[in-house]
Amino acid sequence: MHLTATHINYFHICHRKLWLFSNGINMEHTSDIVYDGKLLHETTYPQRSAKYTEIEISAAIAGDLRLAGKIDFYDAKEKLIHEIKRSDKIEEAHEWQVKYYIWLFVLNDIPGVCARLEYPKVRQIQEVWLSEPDKLHLEEVVLRIADLLQSEICPPKINSRICKNCSYYDLCYVEE
């Protein structure tokens, strides 16, 4: 089974969204919010693509679990991951996403990596490190994700305030 940082992010937001995404139901292409995030990513720090490298990193754990991540801006000299986000409304999911990236470096015997979450629209920056309890949490999360994805039953909707801005909103709240 192949897991990415998107799986980790969605796990911390909504298990239903994770299950739908993992079963090939992709709604992001219809979302203005997702488009705005991509535009923000491309225009906020235009000089970064020349200064920092984009990298893909992976690791295998627990038998057939293959973990992968695609990091847009990595400063190899400083061992610093730069992650740009549109809003800090789901900050916990963003934190776990970059902790997952850091964990991939650890699994590849590259210690000392940290991350910087950047929210240009609200002018906030947050430094993120990976602790030993975080590693244990991520190990548990990837196993829980694997179990969730093997289920044939879609998890229930969560009825949260974040649902209204989700690209899956219409799918989850359609009434017959």
Secondary structure, DSSP 8 states (H G I E B T S, - for coil): -EE-HHHHHHHHH-HHHHHHHHTT---GGG-HHHHHHHHHHHHS-TTHHHHSEEEEEEEEETTTEEEEEEEEEEETTTTEEEEE-S-STTHHHHHHHHHHHHHHHHHTT----EEEEEETTTTEEEEE---HHHHHHHHHHHHHHHHHHH-SS-------GGGGG-TTHHHHH---
